[in-house]
Amino acid sequence: MVNKMKTSKRNAKTTTEKTNINQHDKKQFSEVISKAIIEGGIHLNASKHHGKTRLLFSMAKHLRSLDNCRVLIFDGSLAWLYGFDKIPVLTIGEHDITLAEKVKTTQEIERYKLQNWEIAKLAIAENKDLLFRLKTRKPSKRGFFVRTVVNYLDRMQRLERETTATHEPQKYIAYFIEEAQDAFNSWSTVRLEAEEFLTVFNEARNQKEAFFTASQRLNDFSKTIRTKQLYCIGRINPEDKTAFLRRIEKAHNIDFSAMPQRKWFFEGKLFQSPQWSQSGKPFQINRALREQFTKPKPKKGFWERLFSNNQSEKADFEKIEYPEDETEDPTDADLLEFGL
C-alpha cells in the first residue's frame, strides 16, 4: 500500500513537472512571436531536418488565431500545401508571370507583369489569411510576385493610417517566406525594380507588417534584408558558420553544431518549438475566383435595354467634337501670293 502511494506521488510529481515545462515552453514561444511581429519580423537559420518548416507552421497557426493579424504565405516547395492547416490556396502558375514587353536591353530580361493580378487582388480582399502556391522555379519570378503583393498591401496599410482616427492600421500583416533565398538573393535586391520593396521592408514595423523568413545558410539570403530582422538560430553545420555566428557562440558559450532537435536560440535564450499537429487541409480557390469573372451577366429586359441604348446614344452625341470657327490673320506670304 505504501509503495503504491509513493508511486502515485512520483507519477503526480512527474506529470506536474511536464505540465510546468510545457507551459513554460508555450510562454517562451508566445514571447518570441510577440516580439517578432512588433519588431518587423524574424529570420530562421538552421540546417536541414532541424525543424524550420514546423516552427514556421506553429508561428503561422498562432498568428492566425489572433483577430488583429492576417497571414500571407508564399510557398514554392509544396511543403505548406500538403503539411499546413486548412487555408485558402491561390496557385500562381508559370504562365501567370510573363515578360512585360519585348526584350530590348539586358536590363529588361527580368521585367515581368502579372496576367491575373485582378484575381489575386480579389483573393486578398475576400480572405483574411491566404497561401500563395508558386509553381514557378525561377527566383526572379518568385521575387517579383512577392514584391508585388507586399507593395500592394503596404499601400493599403498606409491608406488606412491616413483614414483612421488613430492613424494606425487595424490589423498586423505577417508574411511567411520559406527558403527565402529562392525569392530574395543578392542579385534581386540590387535591381532598380526592387527599390520600392526595400523601402517597404525597411519601414515594415511602422506599418504593422512583419516578415517571417527561413534559410539554411545566412550567406544565401540577401544581407540587405536579413540584417534588419531578428535572428532565430538552430543547428548549423560547422562549414556554414560565419564570423557573426562564431561571435555569438563565444559570447553565450554555446555550440550551434550541437543544438538538439527543435531547440532554438533567440535573443540570448533557448526555447523549444512546439509539437506540430495538422488541422484540416489547404484548399484551392482558383476555380471559384475565375467563375466570378466568367459568370454570364443576366439578360436585360426591354425597358432596361431601351434606356441603356438611349443613354449610350446620348453619350455618343456628347462625345462629338465640333470644330470651332476660328480665323487666322493672313501672313505676309499669303498677301504676296494674292498680290496684296
C-alpha positions, 0 to 999 in steps of 0.5 A: 500500500505504501509503495503504491502511494509513493508511486502515485506521488512520483507519477503526480510529481512527474506529470506536474513537472511536464505540465510546468515545462510545457507551459513554460515552453508555450510562454517562451514561444508566445514571447518570441512571436510577440516580439517578432511581429512588433519588431518587423519580423524574424529570420530562421537559420538552421540546417536541414531536418532541424525543424524550420518548416514546423516552427514556421507552421506553429508561428503561422497557426498562432498568428492566425488565431489572433483577430488583429493579424492576417497571414500571407504565405508564399510557398514554392516547395509544396511543403505548406500545401500538403503539411499546413492547416486548412487555408485558402490556396491561390496557385500562381502558375508559370504562365501567370508571370510573363515578360512585360514587353519585348526584350530590348536591353539586358536590363529588361530580361527580368521585367515581368507583369502579372496576367491575373493580378485582378484575381489575386487582388480579389483573393486578398480582399475576400480572405483574411489569411491566404497561401500563395502556391508558386509553381514557378522555379525561377527566383526572379519570378518568385521575387517579383510576385512577392514584391508585388503583393507586399507593395500592394498591401503596404499601400493599403496599410498606409491608406488606412493610417491616413483614414483612421482616427488613430492613424494606425492600421487595424490589423498586423500583416505577417508574411511567411517566406520559406527558403527565402533565398529562392525569392530574395538573393543578392542579385534581386535586391540590387535591381532598380525594380526592387527599390520600392520593396526595400523601402517597404521592408525597411519601414515594415514595423511602422506599418504593422507588417512583419516578415517571417523568413527561413534559410539554411545558410545566412550567406544565401539570403540577401544581407540587405534584408536579413540584417534588419530582422531578428535572428532565430538560430538552430543547428548549423553545420560547422562549414556554414558558420560565419564570423557573426555566428562564431561571435555569438557562440563565444559570447553565450558559450554555446555550440550551434553544431550541437543544438538538439532537435527543435531547440532554438536560440533567440535573443540570448535564450533557448526555447523549444518549438512546439509539437506540430499537429495538422488541422484540416487541409489547404484548399484551392480557390482558383476555380471559384475566383475565375467563375466570378469573372466568367459568370454570364451577366443576366439578360436585360429586359426591354425597358432596361435595354431601351434606356441603356441604348438611349443613354449610350446614344446620348453619350455618343452625341456628347462625345462629338467634337465640333470644330470651332470657327476660328480665323487666322490673320493672313501672313505676309506670304499669303498677301504676296501670293494674292498680290496684296 
